[in-house]
């Protein structure tokens, strides 16, 4: 992983570049990450995944992932500003948010991606 925040951990990484990781950024299980003016490119999985965590960014570039550009699962939240025109060329799609459902007998609410250009 390029950047990984777990279990309530917090990371701020302004203006950074992440290239060619398995997963570029993962905010997991209550972790949160803020990255403004950053570039995430060519991950072999998702460039950014909010797996029950939070990812916040402004002016981010997100291109060339083998999976999703931005992927919110397990009630994860992604909030982006000024990112639409800089998000493209991701193999599975640029944005994906998991809907509500049940896993292992436990119900969960939907994940969210908020995008404002």
QUICOR-V156706 format. One record per residue. N is the residue number from 0. RES is the residue in one letter. SS is DSSP state (helix for helix, strand for strand, loop for the rest). PSI is psi as a letter, one per 30 degrees, with the letter a starting at -180 (999 if undefined). OMEGA is omega as a letter, one per 40 degrees, with the letter a starting at -180 (none if undefined). Layout:
# QUICOR-V156706
n=N res=RES ss=SS psi=PSI omega=OMEGA
n=N res=RES ss=SS psi=PSI omega=OMEGA
This chain:
# QUICOR-V156706
n=0 res=X ss=loop psi=k omega=i
n=1 res=X ss=loop psi=e omega=i
n=2 res=X ss=strand psi=k omega=a
n=3 res=X ss=strand psi=j omega=i
n=4 res=X ss=strand psi=k omega=a
n=5 res=X ss=strand psi=k omega=i
n=6 res=X ss=loop psi=h omega=i
n=7 res=X ss=loop psi=f omega=i
n=8 res=X ss=loop psi=l omega=a
n=9 res=X ss=strand psi=k omega=i
n=10 res=X ss=strand psi=k omega=i
n=11 res=X ss=strand psi=k omega=a
n=12 res=X ss=loop psi=i omega=a
n=13 res=X ss=loop psi=k omega=i
n=14 res=X ss=loop psi=g omega=a
n=15 res=X ss=loop psi=l omega=i
n=16 res=X ss=strand psi=k omega=i
n=17 res=X ss=strand psi=k omega=a
n=18 res=X ss=strand psi=k omega=i
n=19 res=X ss=loop psi=h omega=i
n=20 res=X ss=loop psi=l omega=i
n=21 res=X ss=loop psi=e omega=i
n=22 res=X ss=loop psi=k omega=a
n=23 res=X ss=loop psi=e omega=a
n=24 res=X ss=strand psi=k omega=i
n=25 res=X ss=strand psi=j omega=i
n=26 res=X ss=strand psi=j omega=a
n=27 res=X ss=strand psi=k omega=i
n=28 res=X ss=loop psi=h omega=i
n=29 res=X ss=loop psi=f omega=i
n=30 res=X ss=loop psi=l omega=i
n=31 res=X ss=strand psi=k omega=a
n=32 res=X ss=strand psi=k omega=i
n=33 res=X ss=strand psi=k omega=a
n=34 res=X ss=loop psi=j omega=i
n=35 res=X ss=loop psi=k omega=i
n=36 res=X ss=loop psi=h omega=a
n=37 res=X ss=loop psi=l omega=i
n=38 res=X ss=strand psi=k omega=i
n=39 res=X ss=strand psi=j omega=a
n=40 res=X ss=strand psi=k omega=i
n=41 res=X ss=loop psi=h omega=i
n=42 res=X ss=loop psi=k omega=i
n=43 res=X ss=loop psi=f omega=i
n=44 res=X ss=loop psi=b omega=i
n=45 res=X ss=loop psi=k omega=i
n=46 res=X ss=loop psi=e omega=i
n=47 res=X ss=strand psi=k omega=i
n=48 res=X ss=strand psi=k omega=i
n=49 res=X ss=strand psi=j omega=a
n=50 res=X ss=strand psi=i omega=a
n=51 res=X ss=strand psi=g omega=i
n=52 res=X ss=loop psi=a omega=a
n=53 res=X ss=strand psi=k omega=i
n=54 res=X ss=strand psi=k omega=a
n=55 res=X ss=strand psi=k omega=i
n=56 res=X ss=strand psi=k omega=i
n=57 res=X ss=strand psi=k omega=i
n=58 res=X ss=loop psi=h omega=a
n=59 res=X ss=loop psi=k omega=i
n=60 res=X ss=strand psi=k omega=a
n=61 res=X ss=strand psi=j omega=a
n=62 res=X ss=strand psi=l omega=i
n=63 res=X ss=loop psi=g omega=i
n=64 res=X ss=loop psi=k omega=i
n=65 res=X ss=loop psi=f omega=i
n=66 res=X ss=loop psi=b omega=a
n=67 res=X ss=strand psi=l omega=i
n=68 res=X ss=strand psi=e omega=i
n=69 res=X ss=strand psi=k omega=a
n=70 res=X ss=strand psi=j omega=i
n=71 res=X ss=strand psi=k omega=i
n=72 res=X ss=strand psi=l omega=i
n=73 res=X ss=loop psi=h omega=i
n=74 res=X ss=loop psi=g omega=i
n=75 res=X ss=loop psi=l omega=i
n=76 res=X ss=strand psi=k omega=i
n=77 res=X ss=strand psi=k omega=i
n=78 res=X ss=strand psi=j omega=a
n=79 res=X ss=strand psi=k omega=i
n=80 res=X ss=strand psi=k omega=i
n=81 res=X ss=loop psi=h omega=a
n=82 res=X ss=loop psi=f omega=a
n=83 res=X ss=helix psi=e omega=a
n=84 res=X ss=helix psi=f omega=i
n=85 res=X ss=helix psi=g omega=a
n=86 res=X ss=strand psi=j omega=a
n=87 res=X ss=strand psi=l omega=i
n=88 res=X ss=loop psi=g omega=i
n=89 res=X ss=loop psi=k omega=a
n=90 res=X ss=loop psi=e omega=a
n=91 res=X ss=loop psi=f omega=a
n=92 res=X ss=strand psi=l omega=a
n=93 res=X ss=strand psi=e omega=a
n=94 res=X ss=strand psi=k omega=i
n=95 res=X ss=strand psi=k omega=i
n=96 res=X ss=strand psi=k omega=a
n=97 res=X ss=loop psi=k omega=i
n=98 res=X ss=loop psi=l omega=i
n=99 res=X ss=loop psi=l omega=i
n=100 res=X ss=strand psi=a omega=i
n=101 res=X ss=strand psi=k omega=i
n=102 res=X ss=strand psi=k omega=a
n=103 res=X ss=loop psi=h omega=i
n=104 res=X ss=loop psi=g omega=a
n=105 res=X ss=strand psi=k omega=i
n=106 res=X ss=strand psi=k omega=i
n=107 res=X ss=strand psi=l omega=i
n=108 res=X ss=loop psi=l omega=a
n=109 res=X ss=loop psi=l omega=i
n=110 res=X ss=loop psi=l omega=a
n=111 res=X ss=strand psi=k omega=i
n=112 res=X ss=strand psi=k omega=i
n=113 res=X ss=strand psi=k omega=a
n=114 res=X ss=strand psi=k omega=i
n=115 res=X ss=strand psi=k omega=a
n=116 res=X ss=loop psi=999 omega=none
